Amino acid sequence: MRRAFIFITFMASIAIAATMLAACAADSHASLPSFLRTEANEPPPEPAPDVKRMVREQLGSVFVSTSYPREVQVSRPLREVRGSGWTACVRAEVTSATGTPLGVQTYRITISEGVITDRKRVASEDNCVSETYEPI
């Protein structure tokens, strides 16, 4: 009988302790490991950029001015896989520095906080090949 009383008392104290711990908030100021804390200061996600306007206004950051880009087209913006920015595909007819037509060149641009921060030429296996494009 005494063992049963001790067992019930022990279980009741565990239940009370668990209830008290559950009532504690796991915010960014708690002394809990980081994976248990909620992030209170995460910035809201950046809204989708107007890629057409950005490329039109910042064409020099995508194409060299001496390439004389023509028939410039853009894809819809997609969230970056890693990071908080956006990516989009841009393609245009361009010429070389000697004036020789190079044909259509496609670039993937990275957009962060309303600015084109990076661009790189895409390869044939890139998903820019399957994107739908609209003229700017």
C-alpha positions, -999 to 999 in steps of 0.1 A, spaced: 0 0 0 28 24 9 45 17 -25 13 25 -43 10 58 -24 46 67 -32 41 57 -69 9 78 -72 26 108 -55 56 105 -78 34 103 -109 14 133 -97 45 154 -92 57 145 -127 23 155 -142 25 188 -123 60 195 -135 51 187 -171 21 210 -169 43 238 -155 69 233 -182 43 233 -210 30 267 -198 65 282 -203 68 302 -236 96 290 -258 104 325 -273 137 339 -283 145 350 -248 140 316 -231 170 297 -219 162 267 -241 183 253 -269 179 273 -302 160 245 -320 132 247 -293 129 285 -295 106 304 -318 121 331 -339 104 364 -331 125 386 -353 122 369 -386 116 395 -414 84 390 -434 90 374 -468 99 397 -496 70 403 -521 74 390 -557 94 416 -577 82 432 -610 108 415 -631 97 433 -663 102 467 -648 134 458 -631 151 444 -662 139 473 -683 153 498 -657 185 478 -650 192 463 -684 229 471 -681 232 448 -651 221 419 -672 236 425 -706 268 444 -717 257 476 -733 278 468 -764 258 436 -770 228 457 -780 202 434 -765 170 431 -786 137 413 -781 143 411 -743 120 386 -726 117 376 -689 102 346 -670 81 348 -639 100 353 -606 107 322 -584 118 321 -548 154 312 -543 159 276 -531 184 289 -505 180 324 -493 152 350 -492 155 365 -526 141 357 -561 154 343 -594 141 348 -629 153 340 -664 161 367 -690 168 361 -726 175 384 -756 191 385 -791 226 399 -786 257 407 -807 294 402 -800 319 430 -795 328 427 -831 292 431 -842 286 394 -851 252 382 -841 254 357 -812 217 347 -813 196 343 -782 215 343 -749 197 334 -716 207 345 -681 195 336 -647 192 367 -625 191 369 -587 170 396 -572 173 408 -536 155 437 -520 144 451 -554 179 450 -570 194 426 -595 224 413 -575 238 386 -598 235 371 -632 249 340 -649 245 324 -683 224 293 -682 233 259 -696 210 237 -716 201 216 -686 189 246 -666 152 250 -660 152 283 -679 147 262 -710 112 252 -699 101 286 -686 74 308 -703 87 342 -713 70 376 -718 85 406 -736 95 436 -714 
